[in-house]
Amino acid sequence: MTTINELADRRCQPLKGPQHQLDAPSVSARLSALPGWTLADEGKAITRTFRFKDYYRTMAFVNALAYVAHAEDHHPDLGVHYDRAVVRYSTHDVGGLSENDFTCAAKAELLAGE
Ligand SMILES: C[C@H](O)[C@H](O)[C@H]1CNC2=NC(N)=NC(=O)C2=N1
């Protein structure tokens, strides 16, 4: 069984090329450790909406996530709203989902306190 801490304890690696795409069983195993995250874009991305009480809390999360993106050199697509942030990870250098997407999704979960 994969756990959220196993995913979050990794560091993102520079990955390039489709050979780094995770296969469907690997994606399923990792998704099962990330409640609230779902597949998007025909299995090429994962996404979750994080909900907050107000804009200040939303922005605090988004800024913390931006710091993680910089530290890991792996960047989410973000939709920022008054009381929620829509976070989407995909690895464009790989053309789909890589280990890095799950590493960062798990780090986002821990940041949000979930
Ligand atoms: C050189 C650098 O490591 C790459 O361009 C990184 C930067 N951040 C990235 N972020 C995401 N989401 N996908 C990538 O393929 C990616 N590549």
The ligand as an SDF file (V2000), in Angstrom:
LIG
                    3D

 17 18  0  0  0  0  0  0  0  0999 V2000
   14.0110   22.2510  -16.5880 C   0  0  0  0  0  0  0  0  0  0  0  0
   12.8730   22.0160  -15.6340 C   0  0  0  0  0  0  0  0  0  0  0  0
   13.2530   21.0210  -14.7040 O   0  0  0  0  0  0  0  0  0  0  0  0
   11.6110   21.5660  -16.3340 C   0  0  0  0  0  0  0  0  0  0  0  0
   11.2540   22.4810  -17.3350 O   0  0  0  0  0  0  0  0  0  0  0  0
   10.4770   21.3300  -15.3780 C   0  0  0  0  0  0  0  0  0  0  0  0
    9.9460   22.5810  -14.7090 C   0  0  0  0  0  0  0  0  0  0  0  0
    8.6340   22.3870  -14.1260 N   0  0  0  0  0  0  0  0  0  0  0  0
    7.7730   21.4790  -14.6280 C   0  0  0  0  0  0  0  0  0  0  0  0
    6.5270   21.4070  -14.1670 N   0  0  0  0  0  0  0  0  0  0  0  0
    5.6530   20.5410  -14.6910 C   0  0  0  0  0  0  0  0  0  0  0  0
    4.4200   20.4920  -14.2060 N   0  0  0  0  0  0  0  0  0  0  0  0
    6.0060   19.7170  -15.6850 N   0  0  0  0  0  0  0  0  0  0  0  0
    7.2300   19.6940  -16.2000 C   0  0  0  0  0  0  0  0  0  0  0  0
    7.5210   18.9120  -17.1230 O   0  0  0  0  0  0  0  0  0  0  0  0
    8.1980   20.5960  -15.6600 C   0  0  0  0  0  0  0  0  0  0  0  0
    9.4270   20.6200  -16.0700 N   0  0  0  0  0  0  0  0  0  0  0  0
  1  2  1  0
  2  3  1  0
  2  4  1  0
  4  5  1  0
  4  6  1  0
  6  7  1  0
  6 17  1  0
  7  8  1  0
  8  9  1  0
  9 10  2  0
  9 16  1  0
 10 11  1  0
 11 12  1  0
 11 13  2  0
 13 14  1  0
 14 15  2  0
 14 16  1  0
 16 17  2  0
M  END
$$$$
